[in-house]
Amino acid sequence: MADNTPRKIGSLSVHPLALGGNVFGWTADEKQSFAVLDAYAEAGGDFIDTADVYSAWVPGNQGGESETVIGDWIAARRNRDAVVVATKVGHGVPAHRGLKPAVIRADVEASLRRLRTDYIDLYYTHVDDTSVPVEDIITTLDGLVKEGKVREIGASNITAERLRASLDFSAASGLAKYVAIQPHYNLVSRDTYEGDLAAVAAEHGLAAVPYFALASGFLTGKYRPGATVDSARAGGAQKYLESERGPRVLAALDEVAAAHGAEPATVALAWLAAQPTVSTPLASARTVDQLPPLLAVADLKLTGADLTRLTQASA
């Protein structure tokens, strides 16, 4: 029986799997994207993650393509109240990069237009901008919350020091505070989050929503020595095979997956979901066929021995 018990992120309640929108308008066209979004929603999913910069790296794209696809889908399905939408600011094209108050103010309006909504459920600072005092960033974000344009705020790609300073300022000033953190975190990339950053998140009760939860597809198990995978992300995944950690983790994933009759991707997401502070792993699907192993994270309960095996293999 699937455990679809909602996970809490501040005042928000979300599905155990966050659906990443980075592929929408990139490797998935509008028709494919709508099919994936429909299948996710039909399975009970309600937490969709995107960013204003998706997918500016594609020749001919400007950024905002993913938000536009999601906004068009929400408008077509008339389901705005049934979904939790997260997007991000600060990592856009040069004219919209950084976290100066004017940039945040202009870019939230652009995101609202593309998403065809009058509010964003969870608004992340995508990449910290150390040239801007945390006081200015938090005060600007608090203004968006007070105006009803944003419900909750979060941070991604930020140091423990800046995160703590932001949280301390919010508390001292009575302003909106970060309730979520989106770190780069998975079985083969643990070093950035574990330690000081996770400690600050735990101390302040932040919910972690890890990105690259499947390490650009490597943790699906489809990348093996000698295998050729037709994917735009193949280069990012292949590099893990060249490390000592990667093959060790694959072997452990295979072992635990076989014991549960599960897919390696499901096991990798379940390991993440079991980690302290992690609320909801984040993964994307280019096709409907890629969704079931991701959604199955709600079905899989790893044993203590499973978690130990995976944690040791990924050390």
C-alpha positions in Angstrom: 0.0 0.0 0.0 1.5 3.3 -1.0 2.2 5.8 1.7 0.9 9.0 0.1 0.8 10.7 3.5 1.4 14.4 2.7 4.8 15.8 3.6 5.0 19.2 5.3 7.0 22.1 3.9 6.1 25.1 6.1 2.3 25.5 5.7 2.3 23.4 2.5 1.3 19.7 2.3 2.9 17.9 -0.7 3.1 14.4 -2.3 6.2 12.2 -1.3 7.6 12.8 -4.8 8.3 16.2 -6.2 8.1 16.2 -10.0 10.9 18.2 -11.6 10.0 20.4 -14.5 13.6 21.0 -15.9 12.8 18.7 -18.9 9.6 20.5 -19.9 10.4 22.6 -23.0 13.8 20.9 -23.3 13.8 17.1 -23.8 10.0 16.9 -23.5 7.9 19.0 -25.8 4.5 20.3 -24.7 2.6 17.2 -25.7 5.0 14.9 -23.8 5.1 17.3 -20.9 1.3 17.4 -20.6 1.2 13.6 -20.7 3.7 13.3 -17.8 1.9 16.0 -15.8 -1.4 14.2 -16.3 0.0 10.9 -15.3 1.7 12.4 -12.2 -1.6 14.1 -11.1 -3.6 11.0 -11.8 -1.3 9.1 -9.5 -2.0 11.6 -6.7 1.0 13.8 -7.3 0.6 17.5 -6.6 4.1 19.0 -6.1 5.7 20.5 -9.3 9.1 22.1 -9.3 10.5 24.5 -11.9 12.6 27.6 -12.3 12.6 30.8 -14.4 15.9 29.8 -16.1 14.6 26.4 -17.4 15.6 25.9 -20.2 17.8 28.8 -21.2 20.7 26.5 -22.0 18.9 25.1 -25.1 19.8 26.9 -28.3 16.9 29.2 -29.3 15.4 29.2 -25.8 15.2 32.3 -23.6 14.4 30.7 -20.2 10.9 30.4 -18.8 9.9 27.6 -21.3 9.2 25.2 -18.4 7.1 27.7 -16.5 5.1 28.3 -19.7 4.4 24.7 -20.2 3.3 24.2 -16.6 1.2 27.3 -16.7 -0.5 26.2 -19.9 -1.2 22.8 -18.4 -2.7 24.3 -15.2 -4.9 26.6 -17.3 -6.0 23.7 -19.6 -6.8 21.4 -16.6 -8.2 24.2 -14.4 -6.5 22.6 -11.4 -4.5 25.4 -9.9 -5.9 24.8 -6.4 -4.9 21.1 -6.6 -1.2 21.6 -7.3 1.7 23.0 -5.3 4.0 25.0 -7.6 7.6 25.8 -6.7 9.8 28.0 -8.9 13.1 29.9 -8.5 14.7 33.2 -9.0 18.3 34.5 -9.4 19.9 32.1 -11.9 18.5 33.4 -15.1 20.0 35.0 -18.2 22.6 37.7 -17.4 20.0 40.5 -17.3 18.0 38.6 -14.7 20.8 37.1 -12.6 21.4 37.6 -9.0 19.2 38.6 -6.1 19.0 42.3 -6.0 15.6 43.5 -4.9 14.8 44.9 -8.4 15.7 41.6 -10.0 13.5 39.6 -7.6 10.6 42.0 -8.1 10.8 41.9 -11.9 11.3 38.2 -12.1 8.5 37.1 -9.8 6.1 39.0 -12.0 7.5 37.3 -15.1 7.1 33.9 -13.5 3.5 34.6 -12.4 2.7 35.6 -16.0 4.2 32.4 -17.5 2.6 30.2 -14.8 -0.7 31.9 -15.4 -1.4 32.3 -11.7 -1.5 35.0 -9.2 0.6 33.2 -6.5 3.6 30.9 -6.3 3.4 28.3 -3.5 7.1 28.0 -2.9 9.6 30.5 -4.2 13.3 29.6 -4.0 16.4 31.8 -4.3 18.1 29.6 -7.0 21.7 30.5 -6.4 22.8 32.8 -3.5 24.1 36.2 -4.5 26.7 37.2 -1.9 26.9 40.7 -3.3 23.5 41.4 -1.8 23.0 41.5 2.0 20.7 38.8 3.3 18.7 41.6 4.9 17.8 42.9 1.4 16.9 39.5 0.1 14.7 38.5 3.0 13.0 41.9 3.2 12.1 41.7 -0.5 10.9 38.1 -0.3 8.8 39.0 2.8 7.2 41.8 0.8 6.1 39.2 -1.8 4.6 37.0 0.9 2.7 40.0 2.4 1.4 40.9 -1.0 0.1 37.3 -1.5 2.3 36.6 -4.5 4.3 34.0 -2.7 3.1 31.6 0.1 6.4 30.2 1.3 10.1 30.8 0.6 13.1 28.6 0.3 16.8 28.6 -0.7 19.0 26.5 -3.0 22.7 26.6 -3.6 23.5 28.5 -0.4 26.2 28.1 2.2 25.5 27.2 5.8 26.7 30.6 6.9 24.5 32.6 4.6 21.5 30.3 5.4 22.0 30.8 9.1 22.3 34.5 8.7 19.1 34.7 6.7 17.2 32.6 9.2 18.5 34.7 12.1 17.5 37.9 10.4 14.0 36.6 9.7 13.6 35.6 13.3 15.0 38.9 14.7 12.8 41.0 12.3 9.7 39.0 12.4 9.8 38.5 8.6 9.1 35.5 6.4 11.7 32.8 6.8 13.0 30.0 4.6 11.0 26.8 5.2 12.8 24.7 2.6 16.2 24.1 1.2 16.9 22.5 -2.2 20.4 21.0 -2.0 22.4 18.9 -4.5 22.1 15.6 -2.7 22.0 12.0 -3.7 23.8 8.6 -3.0 26.8 9.6 -5.1 26.9 13.3 -4.1 26.6 13.6 -0.3 29.4 16.0 0.5 27.8 19.3 -0.3 24.7 18.9 2.0 25.7 16.5 4.8 27.5 18.4 7.5 27.0 22.1 8.3 24.2 22.8 5.8 22.1 19.9 7.0 22.8 20.8 10.6 21.4 24.3 10.0 18.4 22.9 8.2 17.8 20.5 11.1 18.2 23.2 13.7 15.6 25.4 12.1 13.2 22.8 10.9 13.7 23.3 7.2 12.4 20.7 4.8 15.0 19.5 2.2 13.9 18.8 -1.3 17.1 17.4 -2.9 17.7 18.1 -6.6 19.7 15.7 -8.9 18.2 13.0 -6.6 19.0 10.4 -9.3 22.4 11.9 -10.2 21.3 12.9 -13.8 19.9 9.4 -14.2 22.9 7.5 -13.0 21.0 6.0 -10.0 18.4 4.6 -12.3 20.9 1.8 -13.0 20.8 2.2 -16.8 24.3 3.6 -17.0 26.7 0.6 -16.9 30.2 0.0 -18.2 29.9 -0.4 -22.0 26.3 0.8 -22.1 25.2 3.6 -24.5 22.2 5.6 -23.3 20.4 8.0 -25.6 19.9 10.9 -23.2 20.8 14.6 -23.1 22.1 14.0 -19.6 24.3 11.0 -20.5 27.5 12.9 -20.0 26.6 14.0 -16.5 25.7 10.4 -15.5 28.6 8.6 -17.1 31.2 10.5 -15.0 30.0 8.6 -11.9 31.1 5.3 -13.5 34.6 6.7 -13.5 34.7 7.2 -9.7 35.2 4.6 -7.0 31.9 5.5 -5.3 29.7 5.1 -8.4 30.2 1.3 -9.1 30.0 0.6 -5.3 26.7 2.4 -5.1 25.3 0.6 -8.2 26.2 -2.8 -6.7 24.4 -1.9 -3.4 21.4 -0.5 -5.3 21.1 -3.8 -7.3 21.3 -5.8 -4.1 18.6 -3.9 -2.2 16.4 -3.5 -5.3 16.5 -7.3 -5.9 15.5 -7.9 -2.3 12.5 -5.7 -2.6 11.5 -6.4 -6.2 12.0 -2.7 -6.9 13.8 -0.6 -9.4 17.2 1.0 -8.5 15.7 4.4 -9.0 13.0 3.7 -6.4 15.6 2.5 -3.9 17.8 5.6 -4.5 14.8 7.9 -3.8 13.8 5.9 -0.8 17.2 6.2 0.7 17.0 10.0 0.2 13.5 10.1 1.7 14.8 8.3 4.8 17.6 10.9 5.5 17.2 13.4 8.3 15.6 16.7 7.2 14.6 15.3 3.7 10.9 15.9 3.0 10.4 15.1 -0.6 13.0 13.9 -3.2 12.8 15.7 -6.5 13.0 13.8 -9.8 12.0 14.5 -13.4 10.5 12.2 -16.1 10.7 12.9 -19.8 8.1 10.2 -20.6 5.2 8.6 -18.9 7.0 5.3 -18.8 9.7 6.9 -16.6 7.2 7.9 -13.9 6.3 4.6 -12.1 9.7 3.9 -10.5 9.7 7.5 -9.2 6.2 7.4 -7.8 7.0 4.0 -6.2 9.1 5.8 -3.6 5.8 6.1 -1.7 5.5 2.2 -1.7 9.0 1.3 -0.6 10.1 1.1 3.1 13.7 0.3 3.4 15.0 -1.7 6.4 17.7 -0.4 8.7 20.0 -3.0 7.1 19.2 -1.6 3.6 19.9 1.9 4.7 23.2 0.9 6.3 24.3 -1.0 3.2 23.6 1.9 0.9 25.0 4.5 3.2 28.3 2.5 3.6 28.5 1.9 -0.1 28.2 5.6 -0.8 30.6 6.8 1.9 
